Amino acid sequence: MKIIKINNHIHLIGQDNSIVSSSIGIISGEDYSLMIDTGASSAQLKTLESEIERKELPGNIRYAIITHFHPDHLLNLKCLPLLKVVASKNTSRYIHVDQIIDKATDLDLQDIKVTVFPLPSVHAKGSIGVYLPKEQITFIGDALCMKEKDRKPYTNKDITINMINTLRSYPTKKYILGHEPSSLTQDQINDYLNSIYKQCKNSRSTDVFLSENLIF
């Protein structure tokens, strides 16, 4: 299982390509550390355990932030019963949540700051994002995944405009998607956001069929 180092504080355990499984973000803090999504693969958990033993990943992980309720992002929670779960009210319909996010909420890991915030998305109701202000890095789960009808991507105009306006309120140098490693560059993601924003703003219809071929 691939380990991706973003910087000294941020690592990813890559997705398991043998099943549908999100990647796992690890934010290392001095006071405590946290996971962003837990994935759905036992191989990911074995990698997590071995990397903690090798001291490549922190052993003080206390929280799991779940970006949305889809199983590929949270099934491994059943094997991590000691973690406190942070998620939206909608996600709490499917799993036990210790801290519900209904507004931007700051977490202080002592040497690193994290903001967890509601993120409108057509992909899943009750999605949330995770922002690291010092690094200007934002985890967005599957928020960029649009719907599909007749093999064409489409989205809801109002939700998408709200999503992009929310993301723009957090100055970001790097977006981390829910299924890394990604072949998309930061410029491609920014171009995509700008393109769908313009299409939605100019549309008179609530459902907007996207002219872009890029589907996340």
Rosetta blueprint (number, residue, H / E / L):
1 M L
2 K L
3 I E
4 I E
5 K E
6 I L
7 N L
8 N L
9 H L
10 I E
11 H E
12 L E
13 I E
14 G L
15 Q L
16 D L
17 N L
18 S L
19 I L
20 V L
21 S L
22 S L
23 S L
24 I E
25 G E
26 I E
27 I E
28 S L
29 G L
30 E L
31 D L
32 Y L
33 S E
34 L E
35 M E
36 I E
37 D L
38 T L
39 G L
40 A L
41 S L
42 S H
43 A H
44 Q H
45 L H
46 K H
47 T H
48 L H
49 E H
50 S H
51 E H
52 I H
53 E H
54 R L
55 K L
56 E L
57 L L
58 P L
59 G L
60 N L
61 I E
62 R E
63 Y E
64 A E
65 I E
66 I L
67 T L
68 H L
69 F L
70 H L
71 P H
72 D H
73 H H
74 L L
75 L H
76 N H
77 L H
78 K H
79 C H
80 L L
81 P L
82 L L
83 L L
84 K E
85 V E
86 V E
87 A E
88 S L
89 K L
90 N L
91 T H
92 S H
93 R H
94 Y L
95 I L
96 H L
97 V L
98 D L
99 Q E
100 I E
101 I L
102 D L
103 K L
104 A L
105 T E
106 D E
107 L E
108 D E
109 L L
110 Q L
111 D L
112 I L
113 K E
114 V E
115 T E
116 V E
117 F E
118 P E
119 L L
120 P L
121 S L
122 V L
123 H L
124 A L
125 K L
126 G L
127 S L
128 I E
129 G E
130 V E
131 Y E
132 L E
133 P L
134 K L
135 E L
136 Q L
137 I E
138 T E
139 F E
140 I E
141 G E
142 D L
143 A L
144 L L
145 C L
146 M L
147 K E
148 E E
149 K E
150 D L
151 R L
152 K E
153 P E
154 Y E
155 T E
156 N E
157 K H
158 D H
159 I H
160 T H
161 I H
162 N H
163 M H
164 I H
165 N H
166 T H
167 L H
168 R H
169 S L
170 Y L
171 P L
172 T L
173 K L
174 K E
175 Y E
176 I E
177 L E
178 G L
179 H L
180 E L
181 P L
182 S L
183 S L
184 L L
185 T L
186 Q H
187 D H
188 Q H
189 I H
190 N H
191 D H
192 Y H
193 L H
194 N H
195 S H
196 I H
197 Y H
198 K H
199 Q H
200 C H
201 K H
202 N H
203 S L
204 R L
205 S L
206 T L
207 D E
208 V E
209 F E
210 L L
211 S L
212 E L
213 N L
214 L L
215 I L
216 F L
